[in-house]
Amino acid sequence: MDKTLTLYTGAHCHLCDQAKALLYPVLQEAGWQLQEVSITGDEHLQSLFGVRIPVVATPNGHEKGWPFTAGQIRRLLAKP
């Protein structure tokens, strides 16, 4: 199973910085990697996530938008 969590971010996004600070310890503990994807300049991604960033997505399609807690991310990572 792919253990890469995708974080959709944008330029100069202070909430994204807060999200990363929360995510890194949780992901390290769980053995997951973080992949950041900027929505800047991508019309499709901007239409999906523009007003919701930061948003995390698992390889199986589960998503969680900000705000989220470490506990919510742990539960998201455990979903089949």
mmCIF file of the N, C-alpha and C atoms, coordinates in Angstrom:
data_MODEL
# 
_entry.id   MODEL 
# 
loop_
_atom_site.group_PDB 
_atom_site.id 
_atom_site.type_symbol 
_atom_site.label_atom_id 
_atom_site.label_alt_id 
_atom_site.label_comp_id 
_atom_site.label_asym_id 
_atom_site.label_entity_id 
_atom_site.label_seq_id 
_atom_site.pdbx_PDB_ins_code 
_atom_site.Cartn_x 
_atom_site.Cartn_y 
_atom_site.Cartn_z 
_atom_site.occupancy 
_atom_site.B_iso_or_equiv 
_atom_site.pdbx_formal_charge 
_atom_site.auth_seq_id 
_atom_site.auth_comp_id 
_atom_site.auth_asym_id 
_atom_site.auth_atom_id 
_atom_site.pdbx_PDB_model_num 
ATOM 1   N N  . MET A 1 1  ? 0.836   -1.197 0.000   1.00 0.00 ? 1  MET A N  1 
ATOM 2   C CA . MET A 1 1  ? 0.000   0.000  0.000   1.00 0.00 ? 1  MET A CA 1 
ATOM 3   C C  . MET A 1 1  ? 0.876   1.253  0.000   1.00 0.00 ? 1  MET A C  1 
ATOM 4   N N  . ASP A 1 2  ? 0.494   2.217  -0.818  1.00 0.00 ? 2  ASP A N  1 
ATOM 5   C CA . ASP A 1 2  ? 1.194   3.498  -0.865  1.00 0.00 ? 2  ASP A CA 1 
ATOM 6   C C  . ASP A 1 2  ? 0.932   4.251  0.432   1.00 0.00 ? 2  ASP A C  1 
ATOM 7   N N  . LYS A 1 3  ? 1.979   4.660  1.100   1.00 0.00 ? 3  LYS A N  1 
ATOM 8   C CA . LYS A 1 3  ? 1.840   5.396  2.354   1.00 0.00 ? 3  LYS A CA 1 
ATOM 9   C C  . LYS A 1 3  ? 2.305   6.833  2.162   1.00 0.00 ? 3  LYS A C  1 
ATOM 10  N N  . THR A 1 4  ? 1.685   7.491  1.185   1.00 0.00 ? 4  THR A N  1 
ATOM 11  C CA . THR A 1 4  ? 1.987   8.891  0.912   1.00 0.00 ? 4  THR A CA 1 
ATOM 12  C C  . THR A 1 4  ? 0.717   9.707  1.059   1.00 0.00 ? 4  THR A C  1 
ATOM 13  N N  . LEU A 1 5  ? 0.756   10.661 1.962   1.00 0.00 ? 5  LEU A N  1 
ATOM 14  C CA . LEU A 1 5  ? -0.360  11.583 2.167   1.00 0.00 ? 5  LEU A CA 1 
ATOM 15  C C  . LEU A 1 5  ? -0.081  12.824 1.329   1.00 0.00 ? 5  LEU A C  1 
ATOM 16  N N  . THR A 1 6  ? -1.052  13.245 0.546   1.00 0.00 ? 6  THR A N  1 
ATOM 17  C CA . THR A 1 6  ? -0.901  14.430 -0.288  1.00 0.00 ? 6  THR A CA 1 
ATOM 18  C C  . THR A 1 6  ? -1.486  15.630 0.441   1.00 0.00 ? 6  THR A C  1 
ATOM 19  N N  . LEU A 1 7  ? -0.714  16.706 0.469   1.00 0.00 ? 7  LEU A N  1 
ATOM 20  C CA . LEU A 1 7  ? -1.172  17.958 1.056   1.00 0.00 ? 7  LEU A CA 1 
ATOM 21  C C  . LEU A 1 7  ? -1.294  18.980 -0.059  1.00 0.00 ? 7  LEU A C  1 
ATOM 22  N N  . TYR A 1 8  ? -2.516  19.420 -0.318  1.00 0.00 ? 8  TYR A N  1 
ATOM 23  C CA . TYR A 1 8  ? -2.757  20.458 -1.319  1.00 0.00 ? 8  TYR A CA 1 
ATOM 24  C C  . TYR A 1 8  ? -2.570  21.814 -0.651  1.00 0.00 ? 8  TYR A C  1 
ATOM 25  N N  . THR A 1 9  ? -1.674  22.619 -1.229  1.00 0.00 ? 9  THR A N  1 
ATOM 26  C CA . THR A 1 9  ? -1.284  23.894 -0.638  1.00 0.00 ? 9  THR A CA 1 
ATOM 27  C C  . THR A 1 9  ? -1.396  25.003 -1.679  1.00 0.00 ? 9  THR A C  1 
ATOM 28  N N  . GLY A 1 10 ? -1.124  26.206 -1.215  1.00 0.00 ? 10 GLY A N  1 
ATOM 29  C CA . GLY A 1 10 ? -1.095  27.349 -2.112  1.00 0.00 ? 10 GLY A CA 1 
ATOM 30  C C  . GLY A 1 10 ? 0.039   28.275 -1.732  1.00 0.00 ? 10 GLY A C  1 
ATOM 31  N N  . ALA A 1 11 ? 0.282   29.250 -2.568  1.00 0.00 ? 11 ALA A N  1 
ATOM 32  C CA . ALA A 1 11 ? 1.350   30.210 -2.319  1.00 0.00 ? 11 ALA A CA 1 
ATOM 33  C C  . ALA A 1 11 ? 1.026   31.065 -1.091  1.00 0.00 ? 11 ALA A C  1 
ATOM 34  N N  . HIS A 1 12 ? 2.019   31.265 -0.257  1.00 0.00 ? 12 HIS A N  1 
ATOM 35  C CA . HIS A 1 12 ? 1.902   32.136 0.920   1.00 0.00 ? 12 HIS A CA 1 
ATOM 36  C C  . HIS A 1 12 ? 0.733   31.735 1.824   1.00 0.00 ? 12 HIS A C  1 
ATOM 37  N N  . CYS A 1 13 ? 0.580   30.450 2.041   1.00 0.00 ? 13 CYS A N  1 
ATOM 38  C CA . CYS A 1 13 ? -0.541  29.916 2.822   1.00 0.00 ? 13 CYS A CA 1 
ATOM 39  C C  . CYS A 1 13 ? -0.076  29.622 4.250   1.00 0.00 ? 13 CYS A C  1 
ATOM 40  N N  . HIS A 1 14 ? -0.396  30.533 5.171   1.00 0.00 ? 14 HIS A N  1 
ATOM 41  C CA . HIS A 1 14 ? 0.039   30.330 6.557   1.00 0.00 ? 14 HIS A CA 1 
ATOM 42  C C  . HIS A 1 14 ? -0.687  29.151 7.209   1.00 0.00 ? 14 HIS A C  1 
ATOM 43  N N  . LEU A 1 15 ? -1.903  28.878 6.788   1.00 0.00 ? 15 LEU A N  1 
ATOM 44  C CA . LEU A 1 15 ? -2.609  27.711 7.334   1.00 0.00 ? 15 LEU A CA 1 
ATOM 45  C C  . LEU A 1 15 ? -1.932  26.416 6.882   1.00 0.00 ? 15 LEU A C  1 
ATOM 46  N N  . CYS A 1 16 ? -1.362  26.439 5.681   1.00 0.00 ? 16 CYS A N  1 
ATOM 47  C CA . CYS A 1 16 ? -0.631  25.271 5.186   1.00 0.00 ? 16 CYS A CA 1 
ATOM 48  C C  . CYS A 1 16 ? 0.599   25.014 6.044   1.00 0.00 ? 16 CYS A C  1 
ATOM 49  N N  . ASP A 1 17 ? 1.270   26.083 6.461   1.00 0.00 ? 17 ASP A N  1 
ATOM 50  C CA . ASP A 1 17 ? 2.425   25.939 7.352   1.00 0.00 ? 17 ASP A CA 1 
ATOM 51  C C  . ASP A 1 17 ? 2.002   25.330 8.686   1.00 0.00 ? 17 ASP A C  1 
ATOM 52  N N  . GLN A 1 18 ? 0.867   25.758 9.205   1.00 0.00 ? 18 GLN A N  1 
ATOM 53  C CA . GLN A 1 18 ? 0.346   25.190 10.452  1.00 0.00 ? 18 GLN A CA 1 
ATOM 54  C C  . GLN A 1 18 ? 0.003   23.715 10.267  1.00 0.00 ? 18 GLN A C  1 
ATOM 55  N N  . ALA A 1 19 ? -0.589  23.398 9.132   1.00 0.00 ? 19 ALA A N  1 
ATOM 56  C CA . ALA A 1 19 ? -0.958  22.007 8.851   1.00 0.00 ? 19 ALA A CA 1 
ATOM 57  C C  . ALA A 1 19 ? 0.284   21.126 8.780   1.00 0.00 ? 19 ALA A C  1 
ATOM 58  N N  . LYS A 1 20 ? 1.328   21.588 8.098   1.00 0.00 ? 20 LYS A N  1 
ATOM 59  C CA . LYS A 1 20 ? 2.564   20.806 7.987   1.00 0.00 ? 20 LYS A CA 1 
ATOM 60  C C  . LYS A 1 20 ? 3.191   20.565 9.352   1.00 0.00 ? 20 LYS A C  1 
ATOM 61  N N  . ALA A 1 21 ? 3.179   21.565 10.221  1.00 0.00 ? 21 ALA A N  1 
ATOM 62  C CA . ALA A 1 21 ? 3.736   21.407 11.562  1.00 0.00 ? 21 ALA A CA 1 
ATOM 63  C C  . ALA A 1 21 ? 2.986   20.327 12.338  1.00 0.00 ? 21 ALA A C  1 
ATOM 64  N N  . LEU A 1 22 ? 1.690   20.221 12.123  1.00 0.00 ? 22 LEU A N  1 
ATOM 65  C CA . LEU A 1 22 ? 0.888   19.183 12.772  1.00 0.00 ? 22 LEU A CA 1 
ATOM 66  C C  . LEU A 1 22 ? 1.112   17.825 12.112  1.00 0.00 ? 22 LEU A C  1 
ATOM 67  N N  . LEU A 1 23 ? 1.225   17.815 10.793  1.00 0.00 ? 23 LEU A N  1 
ATOM 68  C CA . LEU A 1 23 ? 1.295   16.553 10.054  1.00 0.00 ? 23 LEU A CA 1 
ATOM 69  C C  . LEU A 1 23 ? 2.615   15.809 10.212  1.00 0.00 ? 23 LEU A C  1 
ATOM 70  N N  . TYR A 1 24 ? 3.731   16.514 10.158  1.00 0.00 ? 24 TYR A N  1 
ATOM 71  C CA . TYR A 1 24 ? 5.023   15.827 10.148  1.00 0.00 ? 24 TYR A CA 1 
ATOM 72  C C  . TYR A 1 24 ? 5.212   14.844 11.302  1.00 0.00 ? 24 TYR A C  1 
ATOM 73  N N  . PRO A 1 25 ? 4.937   15.207 12.559  1.00 0.00 ? 25 PRO A N  1 
ATOM 74  C CA . PRO A 1 25 ? 5.114   14.227 13.637  1.00 0.00 ? 25 PRO A CA 1 
ATOM 75  C C  . PRO A 1 25 ? 4.173   13.029 13.523  1.00 0.00 ? 25 PRO A C  1 
ATOM 76  N N  . VAL A 1 26 ? 2.933   13.265 13.115  1.00 0.00 ? 26 VAL A N  1 
ATOM 77  C CA . VAL A 1 26 ? 1.953   12.182 12.974  1.00 0.00 ? 26 VAL A CA 1 
ATOM 78  C C  . VAL A 1 26 ? 2.385   11.216 11.875  1.00 0.00 ? 26 VAL A C  1 
ATOM 79  N N  . LEU A 1 27 ? 2.813   11.760 10.755  1.00 0.00 ? 27 LEU A N  1 
ATOM 80  C CA . LEU A 1 27 ? 3.221   10.921 9.631   1.00 0.00 ? 27 LEU A CA 1 
ATOM 81  C C  . LEU A 1 27 ? 4.492   10.141 9.948   1.00 0.00 ? 27 LEU A C  1 
ATOM 82  N N  . GLN A 1 28 ? 5.422   10.776 10.634  1.00 0.00 ? 28 GLN A N  1 
ATOM 83  C CA . GLN A 1 28 ? 6.656   10.083 11.010  1.00 0.00 ? 28 GLN A CA 1 
ATOM 84  C C  . GLN A 1 28 ? 6.339   8.915  11.938  1.00 0.00 ? 28 GLN A C  1 
ATOM 85  N N  . GLU A 1 29 ? 5.463   9.141  12.885  1.00 0.00 ? 29 GLU A N  1 
ATOM 86  C CA . GLU A 1 29 ? 5.046   8.105  13.838  1.00 0.00 ? 29 GLU A CA 1 
ATOM 87  C C  . GLU A 1 29 ? 4.374   6.928  13.119  1.00 0.00 ? 29 GLU A C  1 
ATOM 88  N N  . ALA A 1 30 ? 3.619   7.229  12.060  1.00 0.00 ? 30 ALA A N  1 
ATOM 89  C CA . ALA A 1 30 ? 2.858   6.207  11.348  1.00 0.00 ? 30 ALA A CA 1 
ATOM 90  C C  . ALA A 1 30 ? 3.625   5.588  10.174  1.00 0.00 ? 30 ALA A C  1 
ATOM 91  N N  . GLY A 1 31 ? 4.818   6.120  9.870   1.00 0.00 ? 31 GLY A N  1 
ATOM 92  C CA . GLY A 1 31 ? 5.586   5.588  8.755   1.00 0.00 ? 31 GLY A CA 1 
ATOM 93  C C  . GLY A 1 31 ? 5.098   6.040  7.396   1.00 0.00 ? 31 GLY A C  1 
ATOM 94  N N  . TRP A 1 32 ? 4.481   7.204  7.346   1.00 0.00 ? 32 TRP A N  1 
ATOM 95  C CA . TRP A 1 32 ? 3.966   7.760  6.098   1.00 0.00 ? 32 TRP A CA 1 
ATOM 96  C C  . TRP A 1 32 ? 4.876   8.896  5.625   1.00 0.00 ? 32 TRP A C  1 
ATOM 97  N N  . GLN A 1 33 ? 4.764   9.223  4.327   1.00 0.00 ? 33 GLN A N  1 
ATOM 98  C CA . GLN A 1 33 ? 5.467   10.346 3.713   1.00 0.00 ? 33 GLN A CA 1 
ATOM 99  C C  . GLN A 1 33 ? 4.455   11.428 3.361   1.00 0.00 ? 33 GLN A C  1 
ATOM 100 N N  . LEU A 1 34 ? 4.955   12.672 3.247   1.00 0.00 ? 34 LEU A N  1 
ATOM 101 C CA . LEU A 1 34 ? 4.094   13.788 2.841   1.00 0.00 ? 34 LEU A CA 1 
ATOM 102 C C  . LEU A 1 34 ? 4.526   14.274 1.467   1.00 0.00 ? 34 LEU A C  1 
ATOM 103 N N  . GLN A 1 35 ? 3.552   14.415 0.588   1.00 0.00 ? 35 GLN A N  1 
ATOM 104 C CA . GLN A 1 35 ? 3.791   14.984 -0.736  1.00 0.00 ? 35 GLN A CA 1 
ATOM 105 C C  . GLN A 1 35 ? 2.986   16.271 -0.817  1.00 0.00 ? 35 GLN A C  1 
ATOM 106 N N  . GLU A 1 36 ? 3.673   17.380 -1.040  1.00 0.00 ? 36 GLU A N  1 
ATOM 107 C CA . GLU A 1 36 ? 2.991   18.657 -1.171  1.00 0.00 ? 36 GLU A CA 1 
ATOM 108 C C  . GLU A 1 36 ? 2.699   18.938 -2.640  1.00 0.00 ? 36 GLU A C  1 
ATOM 109 N N  . VAL A 1 37 ? 1.475   19.376 -2.909  1.00 0.00 ? 37 VAL A N  1 
ATOM 110 C CA . VAL A 1 37 ? 1.067   19.745 -4.260  1.00 0.00 ? 37 VAL A CA 1 
ATOM 111 C C  . VAL A 1 37 ? 0.483   21.153 -4.195  1.00 0.00 ? 37 VAL A C  1 
ATOM 112 N N  . SER A 1 38 ? 1.122   22.072 -4.899  1.00 0.00 ? 38 SER A N  1 
ATOM 113 C CA . SER A 1 38 ? 0.623   23.444 -4.952  1.00 0.00 ? 38 SER A CA 1 
ATOM 114 C C  . SER A 1 38 ? -0.493  23.529 -5.982  1.00 0.00 ? 38 SER A C  1 
ATOM 115 N N  . ILE A 1 39 ? -1.575  24.184 -5.599  1.00 0.00 ? 39 ILE A N  1 
ATOM 116 C CA . ILE A 1 39 ? -2.686  24.366 -6.528  1.00 0.00 ? 39 ILE A CA 1 
ATOM 117 C C  . ILE A 1 39 ? -2.497  25.632 -7.369  1.00 0.00 ? 39 ILE A C  1 
ATOM 118 N N  . THR A 1 40 ? -1.478  26.421 -7.040  1.00 0.00 ? 40 THR A N  1 
ATOM 119 C CA . THR A 1 40 ? -1.222  27.675 -7.744  1.00 0.00 ? 40 THR A CA 1 
ATOM 120 C C  . THR A 1 40 ? -0.945  27.406 -9.220  1.00 0.00 ? 40 THR A C  1 
ATOM 121 N N  . GLY A 1 41 ? -1.675  28.073 -10.079 1.00 0.00 ? 41 GLY A N  1 
ATOM 122 C CA . GLY A 1 41 ? -1.480  27.947 -11.515 1.00 0.00 ? 41 GLY A CA 1 
ATOM 123 C C  . GLY A 1 41 ? -2.170  26.752 -12.160 1.00 0.00 ? 41 GLY A C  1 
ATOM 124 N N  . ASP A 1 42 ? -2.869  25.952 -11.379 1.00 0.00 ? 42 ASP A N  1 
ATOM 125 C CA . ASP A 1 42 ? -3.573  24.785 -11.922 1.00 0.00 ? 42 ASP A CA 1 
ATOM 126 C C  . ASP A 1 42 ? -5.076  25.021 -11.758 1.00 0.00 ? 42 ASP A C  1 
ATOM 127 N N  . GLU A 1 43 ? -5.741  25.354 -12.847 1.00 0.00 ? 43 GLU A N  1 
ATOM 128 C CA . GLU A 1 43 ? -7.160  25.710 -12.785 1.00 0.00 ? 43 GLU A CA 1 
ATOM 129 C C  . GLU A 1 43 ? -8.021  24.596 -12.209 1.00 0.00 ? 43 GLU A C  1 
ATOM 130 N N  . HIS A 1 44 ? -7.724  23.349 -12.587 1.00 0.00 ? 44 HIS A N  1 
ATOM 131 C CA . HIS A 1 44 ? -8.519  22.220 -12.079 1.00 0.00 ? 44 HIS A CA 1 
ATOM 132 C C  . HIS A 1 44 ? -8.364  22.088 -10.563 1.00 0.00 ? 44 HIS A C  1 
ATOM 133 N N  . LEU A 1 45 ? -7.124  22.095 -10.085 1.00 0.00 ? 45 LEU A N  1 
ATOM 134 C CA . LEU A 1 45 ? -6.903  21.982 -8.637  1.00 0.00 ? 45 LEU A CA 1 
ATOM 135 C C  . LEU A 1 45 ? -7.465  23.188 -7.893  1.00 0.00 ? 45 LEU A C  1 
ATOM 136 N N  . GLN A 1 46 ? -7.356  24.367 -8.476  1.00 0.00 ? 46 GLN A N  1 
ATOM 137 C CA . GLN A 1 46 ? -7.918  25.566 -7.843  1.00 0.00 ? 46 GLN A CA 1 
ATOM 138 C C  . GLN A 1 46 ? -9.431  25.461 -7.726  1.00 0.00 ? 46 GLN A C  1 
ATOM 139 N N  . SER A 1 47 ? -10.079 24.877 -8.731  1.00 0.00 ? 47 SER A N  1 
ATOM 140 C CA . SER A 1 47 ? -11.537 24.729 -8.657  1.00 0.00 ? 47 SER A CA 1 
ATOM 141 C C  . SER A 1 47 ? -11.930 23.703 -7.592  1.00 0.00 ? 47 SER A C  1 
ATOM 142 N N  . LEU A 1 48 ? -11.094 22.697 -7.390  1.00 0.00 ? 48 LEU A N  1 
ATOM 143 C CA . LEU A 1 48 ? -11.390 21.671 -6.376  1.00 0.00 ? 48 LEU A CA 1 
ATOM 144 C C  . LEU A 1 48 ? -11.068 22.119 -4.962  1.00 0.00 ? 48 LEU A C  1 
ATOM 145 N N  . PHE A 1 49 ? -9.933  22.797 -4.782  1.00 0.00 ? 49 PHE A N  1 
ATOM 146 C CA . PHE A 1 49 ? -9.413  23.055 -3.440  1.00 0.00 ? 49 PHE A CA 1 
ATOM 147 C C  . PHE A 1 49 ? -9.213  24.529 -3.101  1.00 0.00 ? 49 PHE A C  1 
ATOM 148 N N  . GLY A 1 50 ? -9.491  25.435 -4.025  1.00 0.00 ? 50 GLY A N  1 
ATOM 149 C CA . GLY A 1 50 ? -9.156  26.844 -3.865  1.00 0.00 ? 50 GLY A CA 1 
ATOM 150 C C  . GLY A 1 50 ? -9.587  27.492 -2.570  1.00 0.00 ? 50 GLY A C  1 
ATOM 151 N N  . VAL A 1 51 ? -10.780 27.232 -2.115  1.00 0.00 ? 51 VAL A N  1 
ATOM 152 C CA . VAL A 1 51 ? -11.256 27.862 -0.882  1.00 0.00 ? 51 VAL A CA 1 
ATOM 153 C C  . VAL A 1 51 ? -11.124 26.931 0.329   1.00 0.00 ? 51 VAL A C  1 
ATOM 154 N N  . ARG A 1 52 ? -10.555 25.749 0.117   1.00 0.00 ? 52 ARG A N  1 
ATOM 155 C CA . ARG A 1 52 ? -10.485 24.762 1.203   1.00 0.00 ? 52 ARG A CA 1 
ATOM 156 C C  . ARG A 1 52 ? -9.076  24.469 1.694   1.00 0.00 ? 52 ARG A C  1 
ATOM 157 N N  . ILE A 1 53 ? -8.030  24.963 1.008   1.00 0.00 ? 53 ILE A N  1 
ATOM 158 C CA . ILE A 1 53 ? -6.672  24.574 1.395   1.00 0.00 ? 53 ILE A CA 1 
ATOM 159 C C  . ILE A 1 53 ? -6.355  25.077 2.799   1.00 0.00 ? 53 ILE A C  1 
ATOM 160 N N  . PRO A 1 54 ? -5.552  24.333 3.507   1.00 0.00 ? 54 PRO A N  1 
ATOM 161 C CA . PRO A 1 54 ? -4.919  23.077 3.143   1.00 0.00 ? 54 PRO A CA 1 
ATOM 162 C C  . PRO A 1 54 ? -5.889  21.897 3.229   1.00 0.00 ? 54 PRO A C  1 
ATOM 163 N N  . VAL A 1 55 ? -5.701  20.963 2.308   1.00 0.00 ? 55 VAL A N  1 
ATOM 164 C CA . VAL A 1 55 ? -6.490  19.739 2.260   1.00 0.00 ? 55 VAL A CA 1 
ATOM 165 C C  . VAL A 1 55 ? -5.519  18.572 2.148   1.00 0.00 ? 55 VAL A C  1 
ATOM 166 N N  . VAL A 1 56 ? -5.754  17.522 2.941   1.00 0.00 ? 56 VAL A N  1 
ATOM 167 C CA . VAL A 1 56 ? -4.952  16.307 2.817   1.00 0.00 ? 56 VAL A CA 1 
ATOM 168 C C  . VAL A 1 56 ? -5.797  15.239 2.139   1.00 0.00 ? 56 VAL A C  1 
ATOM 169 N N  . ALA A 1 57 ? -5.123  14.368 1.381   1.00 0.00 ? 57 ALA A N  1 
ATOM 170 C CA . ALA A 1 57 ? -5.799  13.270 0.687   1.00 0.00 ? 57 ALA A CA 1 
ATOM 171 C C  . ALA A 1 57 ? -4.952  12.014 0.789   1.00 0.00 ? 57 ALA A C  1 
ATOM 172 N N  . THR A 1 58 ? -5.615  10.906 1.079   1.00 0.00 ? 58 THR A N  1 
ATOM 173 C CA . THR A 1 58 ? -4.938  9.619  1.157   1.00 0.00 ? 58 THR A CA 1 
ATOM 174 C C  . THR A 1 58 ? -4.910  8.985  -0.226  1.00 0.00 ? 58 THR A C  1 
ATOM 175 N N  . PRO A 1 59 ? -4.074  7.969  -0.427  1.00 0.00 ? 59 PRO A N  1 
ATOM 176 C CA . PRO A 1 59 ? -4.030  7.303  -1.731  1.00 0.00 ? 59 PRO A CA 1 
ATOM 177 C C  . PRO A 1 59 ? -5.366  6.690  -2.151  1.00 0.00 ? 59 PRO A C  1 
ATOM 178 N N  . ASN A 1 60 ? -6.220  6.329  -1.177  1.00 0.00 ? 60 ASN A N  1 
ATOM 179 C CA . ASN A 1 60 ? -7.505  5.723  -1.519  1.00 0.00 ? 60 ASN A CA 1 
ATOM 180 C C  . ASN A 1 60 ? -8.626  6.755  -1.670  1.00 0.00 ? 60 ASN A C  1 
ATOM 181 N N  . GLY A 1 61 ? -8.272  8.052  -1.672  1.00 0.00 ? 61 GLY A N  1 
ATOM 182 C CA . GLY A 1 61 ? -9.250  9.089  -1.987  1.00 0.00 ? 61 GLY A CA 1 
ATOM 183 C C  . GLY A 1 61 ? -9.934  9.773  -0.825  1.00 0.00 ? 61 GLY A C  1 
ATOM 184 N N  . HIS A 1 62 ? -9.634  9.378  0.400   1.00 0.00 ? 62 HIS A N  1 
ATOM 185 C CA . HIS A 1 62 ? -10.227 10.071 1.549   1.00 0.00 ? 62 HIS A CA 1 
ATOM 186 C C  . HIS A 1 62 ? -9.565  11.439 1.703   1.00 0.00 ? 62 HIS A C  1 
ATOM 187 N N  . GLU A 1 63 ? -10.369 12.451 2.012   1.00 0.00 ? 63 GLU A N  1 
ATOM 188 C CA . GLU A 1 63 ? -9.872  13.811 2.159   1.00 0.00 ? 63 GLU A CA 1 
ATOM 189 C C  . GLU A 1 63 ? -10.286 14.402 3.493   1.00 0.00 ? 63 GLU A C  1 
ATOM 190 N N  . LYS A 1 64 ? -9.474  15.345 3.956   1.00 0.00 ? 64 LYS A N  1 
ATOM 191 C CA . LYS A 1 64 ? -9.812  16.115 5.147   1.00 0.00 ? 64 LYS A CA 1 
ATOM 192 C C  . LYS A 1 64 ? -9.285  17.524 4.939   1.00 0.00 ? 64 LYS A C  1 
ATOM 193 N N  . GLY A 1 65 ? -10.181 18.492 5.059   1.00 0.00 ? 65 GLY A N  1 
ATOM 194 C CA . GLY A 1 65 ? -9.788  19.892 4.935   1.00 0.00 ? 65 GLY A CA 1 
ATOM 195 C C  . GLY A 1 65 ? -9.483  20.502 6.290   1.00 0.00 ? 65 GLY A C  1 
ATOM 196 N N  . TRP A 1 66 ? -8.761  21.590 6.251   1.00 0.00 ? 66 TRP A N  1 
ATOM 197 C CA . TRP A 1 66 ? -8.407  22.332 7.457   1.00 0.00 ? 66 TRP A CA 1 
ATOM 198 C C  . TRP A 1 66 ? -9.653  22.993 8.027   1.00 0.00 ? 66 TRP A C  1 
ATOM 199 N N  . PRO A 1 67 ? -9.812  23.024 9.323   1.00 0.00 ? 67 PRO A N  1 
ATOM 200 C CA . PRO A 1 67 ? -8.862  22.597 10.346  1.00 0.00 ? 67 PRO A CA 1 
ATOM 201 C C  . PRO A 1 67 ? -8.997  21.108 10.649  1.00 0.00 ? 67 PRO A C  1 
ATOM 202 N N  . PHE A 1 68 ? -7.876  20.501 11.005  1.00 0.00 ? 68 PHE A N  1 
ATOM 203 C CA . PHE A 1 68 ? -7.888  19.109 11.439  1.00 0.00 ? 68 PHE A CA 1 
ATOM 204 C C  . PHE A 1 68 ? -6.923  18.939 12.601  1.00 0.00 ? 68 PHE A C  1 
ATOM 205 N N  . THR A 1 69 ? -7.159  17.873 13.351  1.00 0.00 ? 69 THR A N  1 
ATOM 206 C CA . THR A 1 69 ? -6.327  17.579 14.514  1.00 0.00 ? 69 THR A CA 1 
ATOM 207 C C  . THR A 1 69 ? -5.444  16.375 14.215  1.00 0.00 ? 69 THR A C  1 
ATOM 208 N N  . ALA A 1 70 ? -4.463  16.160 15.077  1.00 0.00 ? 70 ALA A N  1 
ATOM 209 C CA . ALA A 1 70 ? -3.598  14.987 14.930  1.00 0.00 ? 70 ALA A CA 1 
ATOM 210 C C  . ALA A 1 70 ? -4.422  13.709 15.013  1.00 0.00 ? 70 ALA A C  1 
ATOM 211 N N  . GLY A 1 71 ? -5.395  13.663 15.902  1.00 0.00 ? 71 GLY A N  1 
ATOM 212 C CA . GLY A 1 71 ? -6.248  12.487 16.044  1.00 0.00 ? 71 GLY A CA 1 
ATOM 213 C C  . GLY A 1 71 ? -7.054  12.213 14.777  1.00 0.00 ? 71 GLY A C  1 
ATOM 214 N N  . GLN A 1 72 ? -7.563  13.264 14.158  1.00 0.00 ? 72 GLN A N  1 
ATOM 215 C CA . GLN A 1 72 ? -8.316  13.090 12.915  1.00 0.00 ? 72 GLN A CA 1 
ATOM 216 C C  . GLN A 1 72 ? -7.420  12.549 11.803  1.00 0.00 ? 72 GLN A C  1 
ATOM 217 N N  . ILE A 1 73 ? -6.183  13.008 11.760  1.00 0.00 ? 73 ILE A N  1 
ATOM 218 C CA . ILE A 1 73 ? -5.254  12.523 10.740  1.00 0.00 ? 73 ILE A CA 1 
ATOM 219 C C  . ILE A 1 73 ? -4.903  11.062 11.005  1.00 0.00 ? 73 ILE A C  1 
ATOM 220 N N  . ARG A 1 74 ? -4.692  10.697 12.256  1.00 0.00 ? 74 ARG A N  1 
ATOM 221 C CA . ARG A 1 74 ? -4.419  9.284  12.582  1.00 0.00 ? 74 ARG A CA 1 
ATOM 222 C C  . ARG A 1 74 ? -5.571  8.390  12.123  1.00 0.00 ? 74 ARG A C  1 
ATOM 223 N N  . ARG A 1 75 ? -6.793  8.827  12.361  1.00 0.00 ? 75 ARG A N  1 
ATOM 224 C CA . ARG A 1 75 ? -7.964  8.044  11.942  1.00 0.00 ? 75 ARG A CA 1 
ATOM 225 C C  . ARG A 1 75 ? -8.060  7.989  10.415  1.00 0.00 ? 75 ARG A C  1 
ATOM 226 N N  . LEU A 1 76 ? -7.733  9.090  9.754   1.00 0.00 ? 76 LEU A N  1 
ATOM 227 C CA . LEU A 1 76 ? -7.753  9.120  8.299   1.00 0.00 ? 76 LEU A CA 1 
ATOM 228 C C  . LEU A 1 76 ? -6.735  8.132  7.722   1.00 0.00 ? 76 LEU A C  1 
ATOM 229 N N  . LEU A 1 77 ? -5.565  8.062  8.303   1.00 0.00 ? 77 LEU A N  1 
ATOM 230 C CA . LEU A 1 77 ? -4.526  7.162  7.822   1.00 0.00 ? 77 LEU A CA 1 
ATOM 231 C C  . LEU A 1 77 ? -4.897  5.690  8.043   1.00 0.00 ? 77 LEU A C  1 
ATOM 232 N N  . ALA A 1 78 ? -5.750  5.429  9.029   1.00 0.00 ? 78 ALA A N  1 
ATOM 233 C CA . ALA A 1 78 ? -6.139  4.054  9.351   1.00 0.00 ? 78 ALA A CA 1 
ATOM 234 C C  . ALA A 1 78 ? -7.294  3.555  8.496   1.00 0.00 ? 78 ALA A C  1 
ATOM 235 N N  . LYS A 1 79 ? -7.948  4.443  7.716   1.00 0.00 ? 79 LYS A N  1 
ATOM 236 C CA . LYS A 1 79 ? -9.093  4.026  6.898   1.00 0.00 ? 79 LYS A CA 1 
ATOM 237 C C  . LYS A 1 79 ? -8.632  3.125  5.767   1.00 0.00 ? 79 LYS A C  1 
ATOM 238 N N  . PRO A 1 80 ? -9.400  2.057  5.530   1.00 0.00 ? 80 PRO A N  1 
ATOM 239 C CA . PRO A 1 80 ? -9.043  1.151  4.417   1.00 0.00 ? 80 PRO A CA 1 
ATOM 240 C C  . PRO A 1 80 ? -9.293  1.783  3.054   1.00 0.00 ? 80 PRO A C  1 
# 
